[in-house]
């Protein structure tokens, strides 16, 4: 299976004091310091038998910082998709990558993103992330691992 996941609020703790309107280097400092959400190690188990696609609203200018953070926190993945331009909406970006990667399901902590995905792809299994325990339970129903 091809499993899609957001990063912020799913693997990295969501910080609602994000540096909106600030230059990329300020964002990169912010991303460097976020803490890992416990339970995201499940991806390392999933990647043995499935593709794990990370689709984030982070901009391309954060690629190196994001890869370093994922490596430092021992989070394995198959592919990483970041937004190319600030002018591209996060929901549009995520829908585009979900379709391009032919994801079988997607997990995101933002209800607005989930609603946007379901509006464009009504039968697509997009799940609101609440905890890794819930992800595990959901995936148990979908796949055997």
N, C-alpha and C positions, 0 to 999 in steps of 0.2 A: 504494500500500500504506500501511497504518497501522503504524508501527514504534514500539514502546515501549522506553524505556530508563530505568534507574535513574540517579541522579546520583552519590551517594557511592560511591566505589570504581569508578566507570565514567567519569565526567567529572571529578570532584573526587577528589583523592587521599584514600584512606581513612585516617583517623587513629584508631587503636585506643585512644587516650587521650581518648576522647570524654567530655564532662562529664555523665555519667549522674547523674540525681537533682538536677541543678542547674536553676535558673530559666531561662526562655526567653532572657533577655538574654545569659546566659553562652553558651548554644548559639549565638545569633546572632553573638557575638564569635568563636566557634570557626569557624562557617561562613564568615565574612568572610575568614578567614586561610588556608583550605585552598588548595592549589595545583591547577592544572588538570593533568589527565592528557593527555600528548601523544597526538595522534591523534584526539581528540574533535572536531577540525575537520571530520571526515568528515560530521558531522551537517549542516554547512552545505552540503555537496554533496547529501546525501540530501533535504534539505527542498525542493530545487528541484522534485522530482517526486513526493514522498511526504509524508505527514503524520508528524511526529516528536512523539510524546507522551512527556513526562517524567513518570514516576511515582515519587515518592520517599516514604520513610518520615518525612521531615522534617515537622514540625508546621506548621499554618497560620500560626502566629506568626512563622515564618521566611520567609514569602512575599516580603516586600520585600527582605530580605537576599539571598535565593536569586535573585530576578530581577536584582538589581544585580550579583551575582557572575556570573551567566550572561552578562549584557550586557558587563561588564568583560572577560570572557574570550572574547567574540565567539562564543558558542554560541547558535545559532538553534534554535528549536523552534516547534511549532504550538500545543501546550497544555502546561500545567504542573499536575500534581495533587499536592497535599500532604495529609497526614492531618488530618482535622478535629479529632480528639480523641486524646489519649494512650491512652485506654481501648480504642481500635480497634487491633487487632493489625496489624503491618506487612504480613504476608502477606495477611490478609483485605482490607486496604485496596488492596493492589496487584491482587489478583484482581478485586475489585469494579471498579476503574478499567479494567483490561484488558478486561473484559466490556463495560462501559459504552461504552468507546471503540471496541469491535470491533477490537482490535489484531490484526494478522496474525502478529506475533511479539514477543518481549520479551527484553531482555538485562539481567541483574542479576549482580553480583559475589558475592552471597550464595547459597551452595549450598542452604541451608535454605529460602530463599525459592523457589528453582527447584523443589525437591522438593515444597514446599507447593502451588505452582501446578500441577505435574504430577499431584498427588494429586487436586486438584479439577477440573482440566481435562486429562484424560489425553493427548489427542492434540494439545494446544496446543504450538506450537514456542517453548518457553522455553529460553533458552540461558544457560549459566554464562559470564559475562564473564571473560576472562583477559587479553585485549589487544585494541587496536583493529585490529591486523593480522588477528586471528582474526574479529572482527566483519566486517571487509571481506570476508574469504574466505567466511564464512557467507552474507553478503548477496549475494555474487556468484553463489552457487548458487541463491538464492531469487529475486532480481530482477536486472535488468540496469541498471547505472548507470555 
